[in-house]
Amino acid sequence: MAAGARPRVLLIAELCNPDWVSVPLEGWSLFHALRDVADVHLVTQVRNRENILKQGLVEGRDFTALDSTPVERPLDKVGGLLRGQAGVGWTTATALSVLPYYFFEELLWRRFGGRIRAREFDVVHRYTPISPTTPSTLAARCQKAGVPFIMGPLNGGLPWPKGFGGARRREKEWLSYVRDVYKLMPFYRSTREHAAAIITGSRATRGQVAPEFQAKTVYVPENAIDVRRFGTSKAEAPTGLPLRVAFVGRFVPYKGMAMLIDAAAPLVREGKVQVEFIGDGAEMPNLRAQVAREKLESGVTFAGWVKHQELQGRLAKNHIFGFPSVREFGGAVVAEAMALGLVPIVMDYGGPGEIVSPDTGFAIPMGTPEEIVLRVREVLTKLAADPSVIGPMGERARARILKHFTWKAKAEQVREVYRWVMGERAQPDFGMPLAD
């Protein structure tokens, strides 16, 4: 390929769906953004086919959908039984997905192996799954064919912090006690040996990369925003009391909603703070009981789930985004809130602590639940005493996201990784974490 030409990319995103949320939406968003900077052919799972076709893409020309359901279905049944009887956590669910993913890659090689060997692609990039525990059978094959294989941004494997054993057990994270066993899986080491580049989406995941592979590792944050959904509006609530605090997410133990209620409780009683929880989940009865027990009904409300397309308008009515999740790999919702000009309060642990900088929000040091409650309360108290700092900080938060954390920016960062493995430039270093 001529220097400076658009790279020809075979993008593997088994999870890729424009109408879903979480990782499938990430897969779609990066694919869509990369098409502006590279010639990309997407390989995905057949479950995504219809929703991709609705976007006007042409199957065969723009994307290929592989049917790995013959292997997936039996394991889905096993997973369903485990969820229904014993309950499984994220770690176990990820482990159950590995075998069908091996089959997915085998189907991919049967379809594209000849074209890869013929150098029809400059780069093979596996984007999803994003879990660092999922190996690839393709890395060695691509290296043998002389085509660079890239994977990532990988993210996950964040250890449970001390003092949250109860939340860990309620999340059914049994396999997290033996979390390093995934390194014994077939192709785990060969994936890293034969990859031309490993993109990691967080400092924690970067730290899990063995020393001998650090030289081929590049940091690119996992999450970004779609400016068509977030960033077109700005926080519209006049800065003053009561401060309006919003939380968005699944109501599960590690998200820290109970700690946020405890932290805000005295300020709610004084009429200085109102808290709105957007979402739902198994913790809802416990949270409602906590609010009733503390007599906080006048200042703590539960909105339930809000459609993603409507979330921007809902969040823009708030001043602060309260999100003391203690085990958050990425934290896309934090970036979305900041894009609206909300001031974030997050834990300095995992993805959110890398999205938020000292000038754009508050990253709370990890501690015991009691320590976290006191630290979050201290921040809320300071903001309630001087709300004038919220507007300027929110503007800086918005500017940071629109500069570094859009899908356009991420696609441009990934393109520079492509150029590096293709020999067109030195290894990129975007900073870890990204500076304002």
GUFIPA-754302 format. One record per residue (C-alpha): residue number from 1; residue in one letter; x negated, y negated, z negated. Coordinates in nm, 4 decimals, m for minus. Each point is the difference from the previous one (the first is absolute). Last residue first. Layout:
BEGIN
    i  aa        px        py        pz
  NUM   A         X         Y         Z
...
***
This chain:
BEGIN
    i  aa        px        py        pz
  436   D    0.6847   m1.7897   m2.9094
  435   A   m0.2570    0.2806   m0.0296
  434   L    0.0847    0.3548    0.1047
  433   P   m0.0667    0.2665   m0.2631
  432   M   m0.2432    0.1368    0.0978
  431   G   m0.1307   m0.2224    0.2797
  430   F    0.0680    0.0263    0.3736
  429   D   m0.3195    0.1920    0.0725
  428   P   m0.0241    0.1147    0.3596
  427   Q   m0.2684    0.2464    0.1141
  426   A   m0.2026   m0.1632    0.2736
  425   R    0.1502   m0.0515    0.3464
  424   E    0.0736    0.1646    0.3346
  423   G   m0.1161    0.3519   m0.0842
  422   M    0.3370    0.1732    0.0446
  421   V    0.0115    0.0715   m0.3742
  420   W   m0.0361   m0.3736   m0.0649
  419   R    0.2493   m0.1120    0.2639
  418   Y    0.2618    0.2315   m0.1484
  417   V   m0.0667   m0.1427   m0.3469
  416   E    0.0464   m0.3477    0.1494
  415   R    0.3351    0.1150    0.1409
  414   V    0.1007    0.1056   m0.3514
  413   Q   m0.0563   m0.3543   m0.1276
  412   E    0.1991   m0.1455    0.2918
  411   A    0.2842    0.2413   m0.0678
  410   K   m0.0032   m0.1027   m0.3662
  409   A    0.0241   m0.3685    0.0853
  408   K    0.2934    0.0632    0.2338
  407   W    0.1636    0.2223   m0.2632
  406   T   m0.0107   m0.2940   m0.2382
  405   F   m0.2046    0.0068   m0.3200
  404   H   m0.3010   m0.2254    0.0505
  403   K    0.1090   m0.3507    0.0994
  402   L    0.3774    0.0158   m0.0504
  401   I   m0.0540    0.1760   m0.3332
  400   R   m0.2515   m0.2529   m0.1298
  399   A    0.2114   m0.2958    0.1138
  398   R    0.3068    0.1303   m0.1862
  397   A   m0.1965    0.0486   m0.3202
  396   R   m0.1453   m0.3508    0.0352
  395   E    0.3507   m0.1405    0.0373
  394   G    0.1148    0.1987   m0.3038
  393   M   m0.2862   m0.1432   m0.2039
  392   P    0.1007   m0.3520    0.1012
  391   G    0.3669    0.0613   m0.0936
  390   I   m0.0622    0.1881   m0.3262
  389   V   m0.2352   m0.2497   m0.1642
  388   S    0.2852   m0.2438   m0.0732
  387   P    0.1726    0.2621   m0.2177
  386   D   m0.2077   m0.1073   m0.3014
  385   A    0.1268    0.1531   m0.3262
  384   A    0.1959    0.2679    0.1878
  383   L   m0.3143    0.0903    0.1928
  382   K   m0.2014    0.0311   m0.3200
  381   T    0.2679    0.2159   m0.1646
  380   L    0.0257    0.2249    0.3045
  379   V   m0.3761    0.0538   m0.0023
  378   E   m0.0061    0.0788   m0.3738
  377   R    0.2965    0.2356    0.0383
  376   V   m0.1908    0.1947    0.2671
  375   R   m0.2968    0.0346   m0.2335
  374   L    0.2115    0.1022   m0.3000
  373   V    0.1897    0.2647    0.1968
  372   I   m0.3252    0.1319    0.1484
  371   E   m0.1517    0.0387   m0.3462
  370   E    0.3005    0.1982   m0.1239
  369   P   m0.0040    0.2264    0.3049
  368   T   m0.3703    0.0675   m0.0631
  367   G   m0.2469   m0.1861    0.2163
  366   M   m0.0662   m0.1009    0.3588
  365   P   m0.1044   m0.3593    0.0615
  364   I    0.2792   m0.2174    0.1448
  363   A   m0.0413   m0.1361    0.3531
  362   F    0.1686   m0.3411    0.0053
  361   G    0.0695   m0.1970    0.3126
  360   T   m0.1409   m0.1896    0.2987
  359   D   m0.3168   m0.1677   m0.1253
  358   P   m0.1285    0.3063   m0.1889
  357   S    0.0624    0.2272    0.3029
  356   V    0.2938    0.2374    0.0505
  355   I   m0.0170    0.2603    0.2777
  354   E   m0.2837    0.1865   m0.1682
  353   G    0.1713    0.0326   m0.3387
  352   P    0.3147    0.1135    0.1799
  351   G   m0.1812    0.2978    0.1599
  350   G   m0.1293    0.1861   m0.3032
  349   Y   m0.0515   m0.1527   m0.3422
  348   D    0.0013   m0.3661   m0.0956
  347   M    0.3661    0.0307   m0.0955
  346   V    0.2408   m0.2439    0.1567
  345   I    0.1547   m0.3428   m0.0611
  344   P    0.0696   m0.1561    0.3377
  343   V    0.0866   m0.3658    0.0748
  342   L    0.2718   m0.0103    0.2640
  341   G   m0.0813   m0.1937    0.3177
  340   L    0.1986    0.2091    0.2472
  339   A   m0.3131    0.1750    0.1249
  338   M   m0.0800    0.0740   m0.3652
  337   A    0.3164    0.2095   m0.0278
  336   E   m0.0865    0.2018    0.3100
  335   A   m0.3577    0.0521   m0.1165
  334   V    0.1246    0.1327   m0.3332
  333   V    0.2506    0.2251    0.1799
  332   A   m0.2857    0.1582    0.1918
  331   G   m0.1563    0.1216   m0.3257
  330   G   m0.2610    0.2487    0.1175
  329   F   m0.0895    0.2778   m0.2427
  328   E    0.2096   m0.1136   m0.2965
  327   R   m0.0656    0.1774   m0.3281
  326   V    0.0652   m0.2369   m0.2933
  325   S    0.2845   m0.1990    0.1540
  324   P    0.0283   m0.3380   m0.1760
  323   F    0.1976   m0.1644    0.2836
  322   G    0.1540   m0.3338   m0.0935
  321   F    0.0387   m0.2186    0.3081
  320   I    0.0460   m0.3594   m0.1081
  319   H    0.1990   m0.2998    0.1224
  318   N    0.3195    0.1576    0.1324
  317   K    0.2658   m0.0845    0.2612
  316   A   m0.2385    0.1051    0.2783
  315   L    0.0280    0.3595   m0.1203
  314   R    0.3598    0.0343    0.1133
  313   G   m0.0576   m0.1605    0.3380
  312   Q   m0.2964    0.2243    0.0732
  311   L    0.1787    0.3122   m0.1208
  310   E    0.2733   m0.0143    0.2618
  309   Q   m0.1820    0.1928    0.2750
  308   H   m0.1253    0.2486   m0.2586
  307   K    0.3570    0.0711   m0.1081
  306   V    0.0507   m0.0694   m0.3715
  305   W    0.0100    0.2869   m0.2479
  304   G    0.1542   m0.0681   m0.3376
  303   A    0.0375   m0.3587   m0.1245
  302   F   m0.0734    0.0571   m0.3677
  301   T    0.0099   m0.3039   m0.2289
  300   V   m0.1988   m0.1260   m0.3002
  299   G    0.0808   m0.3434   m0.1467
  298   S    0.3491    0.0212   m0.1457
  297   E   m0.0253    0.3762   m0.0582
  296   L   m0.2989   m0.0402   m0.2331
  295   K    0.1556    0.1403   m0.3183
  294   E   m0.3139    0.2032   m0.0872
  293   R    0.1977    0.3251   m0.0172
  292   A    0.1965   m0.0947    0.3112
  291   V   m0.3158   m0.0725    0.2012
  290   Q   m0.1617    0.3235   m0.1181
  289   A    0.3126    0.2015    0.0822
  288   R    0.0059   m0.1470    0.3498
  287   L   m0.3657    0.0909    0.0412
  286   N    0.0497    0.3570   m0.1194
  285   P    0.3007    0.0517    0.2284
  284   M   m0.1940   m0.1416    0.3016
  283   E   m0.3132    0.2121   m0.0517
  282   A    0.1039    0.2635    0.2547
  281   G    0.0106   m0.2441    0.2863
  280   D    0.1183   m0.3352    0.1255
  279   G   m0.1230   m0.3169    0.1627
  278   I    0.0000   m0.3739   m0.0618
  277   F   m0.0512   m0.0997   m0.3632
  276   E    0.0768   m0.3651   m0.0767
  275   V   m0.1610   m0.1726   m0.2974
  274   Q    0.0964   m0.3393   m0.1444
  273   V   m0.2419   m0.2082   m0.2041
  272   K    0.0134   m0.3118   m0.2208
  271   G    0.3410    0.0581   m0.1593
  270   E   m0.1529    0.0574   m0.3438
  269   R    0.1281    0.3587   m0.0062
  268   V   m0.1558    0.0597    0.3405
  267   L   m0.3301   m0.1385   m0.1277
  266   P    0.0025    0.2422   m0.2931
  265   A    0.0811    0.2970    0.2308
  264   A   m0.2413   m0.0718    0.2889
  263   A   m0.2780    0.2330   m0.1110
  262   D    0.2396    0.2714   m0.1161
  261   I    0.1892   m0.0103    0.3310
  260   L   m0.3262    0.0090    0.1983
  259   M   m0.1217    0.2953   m0.2072
  258   A    0.3214    0.1907    0.0755
  257   M   m0.0442   m0.0728    0.3729
  256   G   m0.3549    0.1424    0.0055
  255   K   m0.0043    0.1698    0.3408
  254   Y   m0.1466    0.3140   m0.1589
  253   P    0.3337    0.1207   m0.1372
  252   V    0.2088    0.0003    0.3191
  251   F    0.2598   m0.2552    0.1065
  250   R   m0.1041   m0.0320    0.3619
  249   G   m0.1032   m0.3492    0.0932
  248   V    0.0605   m0.3730   m0.0142
  247   F   m0.0424   m0.2232   m0.3067
  246   A    0.1046   m0.3646   m0.0094
  245   V   m0.0679   m0.2776   m0.2521
  244   R    0.2001   m0.3245   m0.0004
  243   L   m0.1418   m0.2623   m0.2320
  242   P    0.2761   m0.1663   m0.1950
  241   L   m0.1195   m0.2635    0.0129
  240   G   m0.1624   m0.1949    0.2793
  239   T   m0.1330    0.0370    0.3512
  238   P    0.2902   m0.0389    0.2401
  237   A    0.0852    0.3424    0.1510
  236   E   m0.0715    0.0052    0.3734
  235   A   m0.2950    0.2353    0.0292
  234   K   m0.0946   m0.0098    0.3639
  233   S    0.1473    0.1630    0.3085
  232   T   m0.1643    0.1198    0.3236
  231   G   m0.2669    0.1838   m0.1983
  230   F    0.1718    0.3341   m0.0277
  229   R    0.2131    0.1848    0.2545
  228   R   m0.1414   m0.1328    0.3288
  227   V   m0.3333   m0.0532   m0.1735
  226   D   m0.0302    0.3769   m0.0471
  225   I   m0.2182    0.0307   m0.3042
  224   A   m0.3216    0.1875   m0.0733
  223   N   m0.1158    0.2884   m0.2133
  222   E   m0.2942    0.2362    0.0070
  221   P   m0.2837   m0.2450   m0.0605
  220   V   m0.2980    0.0496    0.2370
  219   Y   m0.3260    0.1177   m0.1567
  218   V   m0.2503    0.1709    0.2294
  217   T   m0.1777    0.3319   m0.0624
  216   K   m0.2734    0.1512    0.2180
  215   A   m0.2793   m0.0818   m0.2450
  214   Q    0.2074    0.1335   m0.2903
  213   F   m0.0062    0.3539    0.1385
  212   E   m0.3021    0.1356   m0.1916
  211   P    0.1234   m0.1664   m0.3191
  210   A    0.3275    0.1976   m0.0002
  209   V    0.3126   m0.2073    0.0644
  208   Q    0.2099   m0.0215   m0.3173
  207   G   m0.1171   m0.3549   m0.0732
  206   R    0.1400   m0.1181    0.3317
  205   T    0.3365    0.1366   m0.1153
  204   A   m0.0148   m0.2118   m0.3147
  203   R   m0.1222   m0.3044    0.1922
  202   S    0.3045    0.0200    0.2223
  201   G    0.1036    0.0686    0.3606
  200   T   m0.2949    0.2104    0.1109
  199   I   m0.1061    0.0271    0.3637
  198   I   m0.2243    0.2978    0.0691
  197   A   m0.2088   m0.0259    0.3139
  196   A   m0.1659    0.2369    0.2500
  195   A    0.1663    0.2987   m0.1651
  194   H   m0.2029    0.3220    0.0233
  193   E   m0.1214    0.0302   m0.3576
  192   R    0.3175   m0.1419   m0.1518
  191   T    0.2320    0.2411    0.1733
  190   S   m0.2526    0.2806   m0.0528
  189   R    0.0296   m0.0475   m0.3752
  188   Y    0.3774    0.0445   m0.0186
  187   F    0.0201    0.2484    0.2884
  186   P    0.1464    0.2769   m0.2172
  185   M    0.1080   m0.1176   m0.3459
  184   L   m0.2552   m0.0021   m0.2819
  183   K    0.0077   m0.3786   m0.0347
  182   Y    0.3713    0.0303   m0.0798
  181   V   m0.0984    0.1426   m0.3407
  180   D   m0.1026   m0.3484   m0.1122
  179   R    0.3462   m0.0809   m0.1411
  178   V    0.0132    0.2772   m0.2586
  177   Y    0.2082   m0.1958   m0.2529
  176   S    0.1666   m0.1799    0.2913
  175   L    0.1538    0.3335    0.0945
  174   W    0.2633   m0.0298   m0.2736
  173   E    0.1225   m0.3430    0.1032
  172   K    0.3612    0.0631   m0.1009
  171   E    0.0645   m0.3794   m0.0172
  170   R    0.1291    0.0449   m0.3563
  169   R   m0.3320    0.1648   m0.0857
  168   R   m0.2020   m0.2914    0.1362
  167   A    0.2268   m0.2523   m0.1701
  166   G   m0.0645    0.1693   m0.3329
  165   G   m0.3732    0.0207    0.0652
  164   F   m0.0166   m0.3754    0.0518
  163   G   m0.2593   m0.0963   m0.2627
  162   K   m0.3014    0.0460    0.2223
  161   P    0.0479   m0.0966    0.3620
  160   W    0.1097    0.2646    0.2524
  159   P   m0.2694    0.0341    0.2637
  158   L    0.0595   m0.1594    0.3426
  157   G   m0.0248    0.2793    0.2562
  156   G    0.1488   m0.2130    0.2721
  155   N   m0.1034   m0.1979    0.3054
  154   L   m0.1598    0.0816    0.3321
  153   P   m0.0104   m0.2818    0.2538
  152   G   m0.0630    0.2284    0.1656
  151   M   m0.1736    0.2494    0.2225
  150   I   m0.2351   m0.0512    0.2899
  149   F   m0.1230    0.2566    0.2531
  148   P   m0.2561   m0.1165    0.2561
  147   V    0.0124    0.1893    0.3340
  146   G   m0.3021    0.2074    0.0990
  145   A    0.1958    0.3224    0.0522
  144   K   m0.1879    0.1657   m0.2857
  143   Q    0.0866   m0.3000   m0.2185
  142   C    0.3640    0.0325    0.0981
  141   R    0.0139    0.3678   m0.0895
  140   A   m0.1752   m0.0612   m0.3326
  139   A    0.2475   m0.2731   m0.0989
  138   L    0.3097    0.1793    0.1282
  137   T    0.0699    0.2551   m0.2730
  136   S    0.0957   m0.2806   m0.2372
  135   P    0.0163    0.0034   m0.3786
  134   T    0.2843   m0.1388   m0.2136
  133   T   m0.1239   m0.1023   m0.3476
  132   P   m0.0892   m0.3572    0.0998
  131   S    0.3749   m0.0647    0.0449
  130   I    0.0751   m0.2339    0.2916
  129   P    0.1843    0.2600    0.2060
  128   T   m0.0113   m0.1900    0.2242
  127   Y   m0.2630   m0.2032    0.1836
  126   R   m0.2051    0.2555    0.1887
  125   H   m0.1979   m0.1908    0.2613
  124   V   m0.1497    0.1669    0.3079
  123   V   m0.2202   m0.2512    0.1797
  122   D   m0.1179   m0.0654    0.3555
  121   F    0.2745    0.2128    0.1521
  120   E    0.0006    0.1653    0.3445
  119   R   m0.3356    0.1487   m0.0928
  118   A    0.0629    0.3300    0.1866
  117   R   m0.0416    0.1863   m0.3292
  116   I    0.2763   m0.2182   m0.1455
  115   R    0.2228    0.0681    0.3004
  114   G   m0.0539    0.3752   m0.0342
  113   G    0.0747   m0.0062   m0.3713
  112   F    0.3195   m0.2025    0.0489
  111   R    0.2888    0.2488   m0.0001
  110   R   m0.1647    0.3023   m0.1632
  109   W   m0.1836   m0.2365   m0.2342
  108   L    0.3256   m0.1652   m0.1077
  107   L    0.1697    0.3332   m0.0652
  106   E   m0.2914    0.0947   m0.2245
  105   E    0.0274   m0.3379   m0.1710
  104   F    0.3667    0.0609   m0.0824
  103   F   m0.0818    0.3494   m0.1265
  102   Y   m0.2569   m0.1393   m0.2450
  101   Y    0.2681   m0.2538   m0.1029
  100   P    0.2416    0.2823   m0.0762
   99   L   m0.2557    0.1418   m0.2437
   98   V   m0.0813   m0.3324   m0.1683
   97   S    0.3513   m0.1171   m0.0887
   96   L    0.0371    0.2135   m0.3143
   95   A   m0.3042   m0.1694   m0.1545
   94   T    0.1543   m0.3446    0.0550
   93   A    0.3198    0.1080   m0.1762
   92   T   m0.2050    0.1292   m0.2924
   91   T   m0.1853   m0.3295   m0.0445
   90   W    0.3175   m0.2065    0.0402
   89   G    0.1780    0.1820   m0.2779
   88   V    0.1995    0.3202   m0.0107
   87   G    0.3186    0.0917   m0.1818
   86   A    0.0447    0.3348   m0.1700
   85   Q    0.3239    0.1247    0.1508
   84   G    0.1203   m0.2407    0.2667
   83   R   m0.3359   m0.1408    0.0976
   82   L   m0.1578    0.3442    0.0089
   81   L    0.2836    0.1411    0.2061
   80   G   m0.0159   m0.2911    0.2419
   79   G   m0.3766    0.0401    0.0352
   78   V    0.0439    0.3664    0.0858
   77   K    0.2677   m0.0894    0.2524
   76   D   m0.2242   m0.2664    0.1523
   75   L   m0.2692    0.2674    0.0224
   74   P    0.2253    0.2207    0.2136
   73   R    0.0973   m0.2988    0.2193
   72   E   m0.3471   m0.1425    0.0607
   71   V   m0.1471    0.2986    0.1837
   70   P    0.2658    0.0212    0.2723
   69   T    0.0392   m0.3825   m0.0292
   68   S   m0.3319   m0.0808    0.1671
   67   D    0.1633   m0.1499    0.3104
   66   L   m0.2357   m0.2526    0.1560
   65   A    0.1144   m0.3427    0.1230
   64   T   m0.2220   m0.1693    0.2589
   63   F   m0.0226   m0.3751    0.0444
   62   D   m0.0376   m0.2832    0.2477
   61   R   m0.0012    0.1795    0.3375
   60   G    0.1324    0.3423   m0.0957
   59   E    0.3036   m0.1436   m0.1760
   58   V    0.0726   m0.3524    0.1134
   57   L    0.0362   m0.2690   m0.2661
   56   G    0.3090   m0.2222   m0.0081
   55   Q    0.0305   m0.0285   m0.3771
   54   K    0.2936    0.2443    0.0046
   53   L   m0.2452    0.2649    0.1245
   52   I   m0.1924   m0.0385   m0.3245
   51   N    0.3139    0.0665   m0.2054
   50   E    0.0798    0.3099    0.2044
   49   R   m0.3507    0.1492   m0.0200
   48   N   m0.0774   m0.0384   m0.3713
   47   R    0.1047    0.3543   m0.0973
   46   V   m0.2154    0.1275    0.2881
   45   Q   m0.3223   m0.0713   m0.1868
   44   T   m0.2457   m0.2568    0.1323
   43   V   m0.2696   m0.0520    0.2614
   42   L   m0.0325   m0.3623    0.1097
   41   H   m0.1858   m0.1107    0.3131
   40   V   m0.1740   m0.3322   m0.0466
   39   D   m0.1667   m0.2372    0.2446
   38   A   m0.1489   m0.2488   m0.2440
   37   V    0.0431   m0.3508   m0.1453
   36   D    0.3746   m0.0722    0.0304
   35   R    0.0926    0.3700   m0.0182
   34   L   m0.1691    0.0073   m0.3402
   33   A    0.2874   m0.1979   m0.1518
   32   H    0.2680    0.2553    0.0954
   31   F   m0.2143    0.2918   m0.1153
   30   L   m0.0742   m0.1808   m0.3277
   29   S    0.3682   m0.0658   m0.0645
   28   W    0.1165    0.3500    0.0974
   27   G   m0.2351    0.1762   m0.2388
   26   E    0.0762   m0.2515   m0.2739
   25   L    0.3724    0.0635    0.0521
   24   P   m0.0592    0.3742   m0.0436
   23   V   m0.2130   m0.0743   m0.3114
   22   S    0.2674   m0.1962   m0.1908
   21   V    0.3273   m0.0706    0.1812
   20   W    0.1993    0.1517    0.2863
   19   D    0.1415   m0.1533    0.3163
   18   P   m0.3272   m0.0584    0.1889
   17   N   m0.1225    0.3575   m0.0589
   16   C   m0.3534    0.1358   m0.0076
   15   L   m0.1116    0.2819   m0.2300
   14   E   m0.1986    0.2367    0.2223
   13   A   m0.2033   m0.3028    0.1001
   12   I   m0.2844    0.1054    0.2281
   11   L   m0.1205   m0.2838    0.2209
   10   L   m0.1799    0.0999    0.3213
    9   V   m0.1775   m0.3236    0.0807
    8   R   m0.1345   m0.1479    0.3224
    7   P   m0.2019   m0.3049   m0.1032
    6   R    0.0806   m0.3276    0.1776
    5   A   m0.3039   m0.1130    0.1953
    4   G   m0.2694   m0.2078   m0.1712
    3   A   m0.2846    0.2237    0.1109
    2   A    0.1013    0.2125    0.2994
    1   M    0.1287    0.3473   m0.0838
***
